[in-house]
Structure formats: structure tokens, C-alpha cells
Amino acid sequence: SDYNKPNGQKTVPPQEILDFLAPLDIKKFYGIGKVTAQKMYLKGIFTGADLRAKSLEELQTYFGNNGEYFYQIARGIHLSPVQPFRVRKSIGVEHTFETNITSELFLEEPIKQLCEEVALRLKEKKLLAKTVTLKLKYSDFKQQTRSRSIPEFIGNSTDIYAVVEELLYQEKLYESVRLVGVSLSHFNYPTPESKQPQWVQLRFDFPEWEEYPKR
């Protein structure tokens, strides 16, 4: 995280990995916490180069099953699967008021705008949702969420607002509201079965062949 601030991301070409890892304090390696680092210090392992100098047998003797993992990361090898994308669990928007709101009536219009915004985000992701959540943060900073799941997937702002409105009035506000939010979840992501190839029967109409007389 000390590299390429503020986001702490750095790309290291494969041919430079060992040189990059060699001077690093072993606490910088993923999976090595303070306790493990102290144990490594006692074994004379302070940097990536020190760790790479140890044999697999030595590391397994020192650290048991974790020894193989430490042996690999010192060489820039990490066998965990790469997730090319993260499945989004929810899409939401919020609004903080300059002046606290004391009545549900005054929340209706801001909530409609939030429903329009979250519906637009849903459309951009080409998704529909089944669960709608209303978030309320009160002036005393206590937070309340009210959720409802519906039988059918929805995606337009009118349908979303219809559910949120019911959630808004299902119980009274106990305090003035400083923040309101609307979020959607339980999306219609394609199932593994839907990704299977679909076989379609094709019908071809051929012209009739003339039957030639037998010789």
C-alpha cells in the first residue's frame, strides 16, 4: 500500500517480481501477520530474500502446512483463483438533508428522485431486482432499514417507489430524519443452467426430386 499512492496499486512485470519482493519486509506479504512475522524474525527471516533463501522443508518444519504457502509467495507464486468480476449484491443511493425532515409527507418527493436514480443504475447494469430496502438515518444518528421482497422482478422507478412508499408508511418515524436511502438486491443474474448452449431444431424444406425411370 506504500506504492503508487493514493490507491496503492502497482503492476510488476513477471520478470521483475523476484527483484521487487527481495527487499520487502515480510510483514508486507499477504497472509503474514504480526505474530507470524515475529516468528520469522526469530528464524532470521526479515525480508523476501531471506524467505526465499529457506528451503521448502525448512519452512514446513517452522510453520507446518503454511510453510508451502510461504515458500510460494517468496517466489511470486500465488495459486488462489482470480475473480475476474465481483457479483454485485445491491445497488443503492442515498440523500442527506441539510435540515432534518419531520414528516413522511416531506420524504415522498426525495424518495421518488432516489427511486428514479436507482432505477437508472439498474438499467445501466441490465438487471432487475426482487428486494427493495428503505434506509432511514435519524437525527440521533440511529439507523433503521425496512425491506420487502416481492414475487416478480421489477426495474422501473414507478414499481420501485410503490414498494418504498409502503415501507415508508408501515410505521411512524420516531425521530426527525437526516438521511434517506433506497437500495435494491436479489438480482436476476443468469443461472449456470441459462448459460448452457440451447439446441434449436432447424427445419429445411427441400424441393421435390423428379423420379427418373429405372433403366
Secondary structure, 3 states (H helix, E strand, C coil): CCCCCCCCCCCCCHHHHHHHHCCCEHHHCCCCCHHHHHHHHHCCCCEHHHHHHCCHHHHHHHHCCHHHHHHHHCCCCCCCCCCCCCCCCEEEEEEEEEEEECCCHHHHHHHHHHHHHHHHHHHHCCCCEEEEEEEEEECCCCEEEEEEEEEEEECCHHHHHHHHHHHHHCCCCCCCEEEEEEEEEEECCCCHHHHCCCCCCCCCCCCCCCCCCCC
